[in-house]
Amino acid sequence: MNQTTNYGWKKPGPNDAADIEIVGEVFEAIDGKTKEIEGKAHNHTNKSVLDDITAEKVEKWDNPTTAAFYTVPLPASKWTGNGPYTQAVSVTGILSDDRPIFGPIYSGTNDEKIEQSIMAGFVSECDTAAGSVTFTALLAKPEVDLTMQLEVIR
């Protein structure tokens, strides 16, 4: 009769007759080893993870994402630089580690909206700091007042 490599359990070979007692012994050994592993995993989890759970972490896990929206005016007269052009704007509630998705909000006549669309296309980046956002226009300075909407997923 052969034995398993790791635990030395009895293992019938191709020419051995099946013995239900050996099968039962192997099942008991597997059951015991599984329970042992489960106990070790449970103890490890309790010590390294569960002890560090705070009410704040539970709240974050129970509500994993929230969206915050901000409307930001970008007056044409406030762009600075000679290319790239930048404009820093105060945004109450924005955090330094936020990475907003942003896009234009159009207003006015259809012709004004078309011009806003073209000019908004020049605004290619926004970087956040606590309480402010700096927009960057790489190719050209927008020549019309724009309004951007920021969406932040936290």
C-alpha positions as CSV (number, residue, x, y, z in Angstrom):
1,M,0.0,0.0,0.0
2,N,1.3,3.4,-1.0
3,Q,1.3,6.6,1.2
4,T,0.5,10.2,0.4
5,T,3.5,12.5,-0.1
6,N,2.7,15.2,2.5
7,Y,0.9,13.4,5.4
8,G,1.7,9.8,4.9
9,W,-1.9,8.7,4.6
10,K,-2.6,5.3,3.3
11,K,-3.3,5.4,-0.5
12,P,-4.3,2.3,-2.4
13,G,-2.2,1.6,-5.5
14,P,-3.6,0.4,-8.8
15,N,-3.3,-3.3,-7.8
16,D,-4.6,-2.9,-4.3
17,A,-8.2,-3.9,-3.4
18,A,-10.4,-1.0,-2.1
19,D,-10.8,-1.2,1.7
20,I,-13.6,0.9,3.1
21,E,-11.8,1.2,6.5
22,I,-8.8,2.8,4.8
23,V,-11.1,5.2,2.9
24,G,-12.8,6.1,6.3
25,E,-9.4,6.7,7.9
26,V,-8.3,9.0,5.1
27,F,-11.6,11.0,5.4
28,E,-11.1,11.3,9.1
29,A,-7.6,12.5,8.6
30,I,-8.7,15.1,6.0
31,D,-11.5,16.3,8.3
32,G,-9.0,16.7,11.2
33,K,-6.4,18.5,9.0
34,T,-9.1,20.8,7.6
35,K,-10.4,21.7,11.1
36,E,-6.8,22.5,12.1
37,I,-6.2,24.8,9.2
38,E,-9.6,26.5,9.8
39,G,-8.7,27.1,13.4
40,K,-5.3,28.7,12.4
41,A,-6.9,30.9,9.8
42,H,-9.6,32.0,12.3
43,N,-7.0,32.9,14.9
44,H,-4.9,34.8,12.4
45,T,-7.9,36.8,11.2
46,N,-9.0,37.7,14.7
47,K,-5.6,38.9,15.7
48,S,-4.5,40.8,12.6
49,V,-7.7,42.2,11.2
50,L,-10.6,42.2,13.6
51,D,-8.7,43.9,16.4
52,D,-8.2,47.0,14.2
53,I,-11.8,47.5,13.1
54,T,-13.0,50.9,14.1
55,A,-16.5,52.4,13.7
56,E,-15.1,54.7,11.0
57,K,-13.8,51.6,9.0
58,V,-17.2,49.9,9.4
59,E,-19.0,53.0,8.1
60,K,-16.7,53.2,5.1
61,W,-17.2,49.5,4.4
62,D,-21.0,49.8,4.8
63,N,-21.0,52.8,2.5
64,P,-18.0,52.3,0.2
65,T,-18.5,55.2,-2.2
66,T,-20.0,58.6,-2.2
67,A,-20.1,61.1,-5.0
68,A,-19.6,64.8,-4.4
69,F,-20.3,67.4,-7.1
70,Y,-18.9,70.9,-7.5
71,T,-19.7,73.6,-9.9
72,V,-16.7,75.8,-10.7
73,P,-16.7,79.0,-12.7
74,L,-13.6,79.7,-14.9
75,P,-13.7,83.3,-16.0
76,A,-11.7,83.9,-19.3
77,S,-9.9,86.8,-17.6
78,K,-8.4,84.6,-14.8
79,W,-6.1,82.4,-16.9
80,T,-2.4,82.9,-16.2
81,G,0.8,81.9,-17.9
82,N,2.1,81.8,-21.5
83,G,1.3,78.2,-22.2
84,P,0.4,76.1,-20.6
85,Y,-2.2,78.3,-19.0
86,T,-3.5,77.7,-15.5
87,Q,-6.3,78.9,-13.3
88,A,-6.6,78.2,-9.6
89,V,-10.1,78.2,-8.1
90,S,-11.2,77.9,-4.4
91,V,-13.5,74.8,-4.0
92,T,-14.9,74.3,-0.6
93,G,-14.9,70.6,0.4
94,I,-12.4,69.4,-2.2
95,L,-9.6,67.3,-0.8
96,S,-6.0,67.1,-1.9
97,D,-6.3,63.4,-2.7
98,D,-9.5,63.8,-4.8
99,R,-9.2,63.0,-8.5
100,P,-12.2,64.6,-10.0
101,I,-13.8,63.9,-13.4
102,F,-14.7,67.2,-14.9
103,G,-16.6,68.6,-17.8
104,P,-18.2,71.7,-19.0
105,I,-21.7,73.0,-18.2
106,Y,-23.1,74.9,-21.2
107,S,-25.3,78.0,-21.0
108,G,-26.6,80.7,-23.4
109,T,-27.6,80.5,-27.0
110,N,-26.6,77.6,-29.3
111,D,-23.7,79.6,-30.7
112,E,-22.5,80.4,-27.2
113,K,-22.7,76.7,-26.3
114,I,-20.7,75.8,-29.4
115,E,-18.0,78.3,-28.5
116,Q,-17.9,77.1,-24.9
117,S,-17.6,73.5,-26.1
118,I,-14.6,74.4,-28.3
119,M,-12.9,76.4,-25.5
120,A,-13.6,73.8,-22.9
121,G,-11.7,71.3,-25.1
122,F,-8.5,73.2,-24.3
123,V,-8.9,72.5,-20.6
124,S,-7.1,69.2,-20.2
125,E,-6.2,68.8,-16.5
126,C,-7.2,69.6,-13.0
127,D,-5.1,69.1,-9.9
128,T,-6.5,69.3,-6.4
129,A,-5.2,70.7,-3.2
130,A,-7.2,71.0,0.1
131,G,-9.9,73.6,-0.8
132,S,-8.8,74.4,-4.3
133,V,-8.5,73.1,-7.9
134,T,-6.0,74.2,-10.5
135,F,-7.1,73.8,-14.1
136,T,-4.6,73.6,-17.0
137,A,-5.2,74.5,-20.6
138,L,-2.3,73.1,-22.6
139,L,-2.9,74.2,-26.2
140,A,-4.6,77.6,-25.9
141,K,-6.1,80.0,-23.3
142,P,-9.9,79.7,-23.3
143,E,-11.3,83.0,-24.4
144,V,-14.8,82.7,-23.0
145,D,-16.1,82.2,-19.5
146,L,-16.6,78.6,-18.7
147,T,-18.3,76.6,-16.0
148,M,-17.0,73.2,-15.1
149,Q,-18.7,70.5,-13.1
150,L,-16.5,68.3,-11.0
151,E,-17.5,64.8,-9.8
152,V,-15.5,63.2,-7.1
153,I,-16.0,59.6,-6.1
154,R,-14.8,58.8,-2.5
